[in-house]
Amino acid sequence: MKTSDIIKEYSIHDSNAFNSLSPKMKEAAESLYEMLDSYVDGEDFVDSIEFCIMAVCEKHNIEKDKLLDYVELEVREQLKQTIEV
């Protein structure tokens, strides 16, 4: 399953976590999902995530902790929705 499939399935763009972001952070989050989709199955996904996070932070000139905070909030929100369904 690609990250973009999760975005469509769970409507991440409509999530509270995503909507609470600044426009710059929203662009960074979208870039992160796009980069993660470009990785081929079979590659080390954990290394891919770390590489993508660092690349997005550098590209958008944001702090790594801010992007990771968003990812954590998004995951918690989506897990909560999944459990409630």
C-alpha positions in Angstrom: 0.0 0.0 0.0 1.4 3.4 -1.0 1.3 6.4 1.3 -1.0 8.2 -1.2 -3.5 5.3 -0.8 -3.6 6.0 3.0 -4.1 9.7 2.3 -7.1 8.9 0.1 -8.5 6.3 2.5 -8.1 8.3 5.7 -8.4 11.8 4.2 -5.2 13.0 5.8 -5.8 16.4 4.1 -8.9 16.7 6.1 -7.3 15.7 9.4 -7.0 18.0 12.4 -3.3 17.4 12.5 -2.8 18.4 8.9 -5.2 21.4 9.0 -3.4 22.7 12.1 -0.1 23.1 10.1 1.2 26.3 8.6 1.1 26.5 4.8 4.9 25.8 4.8 4.5 22.7 7.0 1.5 21.5 4.8 3.8 21.6 1.8 6.5 19.7 3.7 4.0 17.0 4.8 2.8 16.6 1.2 6.4 16.4 0.0 7.1 13.7 2.6 4.2 11.5 1.4 5.2 12.0 -2.2 8.8 11.0 -1.5 7.8 7.9 0.5 5.6 6.8 -2.4 8.6 6.9 -4.7 10.4 4.2 -2.8 10.3 0.6 -4.2 9.0 -2.3 -2.2 11.9 -4.3 -0.8 14.0 -1.3 0.1 14.7 -0.7 3.8 11.6 1.3 4.6 13.0 2.7 7.9 16.0 4.0 6.2 13.8 5.4 3.5 11.7 7.3 6.0 14.7 8.8 7.7 16.2 9.8 4.3 12.9 11.4 3.2 12.4 13.3 6.5 15.9 14.7 6.2 15.5 15.6 2.6 12.1 17.3 3.2 13.4 19.3 6.1 16.4 20.5 4.1 14.2 21.3 1.0 11.6 23.3 3.0 14.0 24.6 5.6 12.1 23.3 8.6 13.2 21.6 11.8 13.2 17.8 11.9 11.4 17.8 15.2 8.5 19.8 13.9 8.0 17.4 11.0 8.2 14.4 13.3 5.8 16.0 15.7 3.3 16.3 12.9 3.8 12.7 11.8 3.2 11.6 15.4 0.0 13.6 15.7 -1.2 12.3 12.3 -0.5 8.7 13.2 -2.3 9.0 16.5 -5.3 10.7 14.9 -5.5 8.0 12.2 -5.1 5.1 14.6 -7.9 6.6 16.8 -10.2 6.8 13.8 -9.3 3.2 12.8 -10.0 1.9 16.3 -13.3 3.7 16.5 -14.6 2.3 13.2 
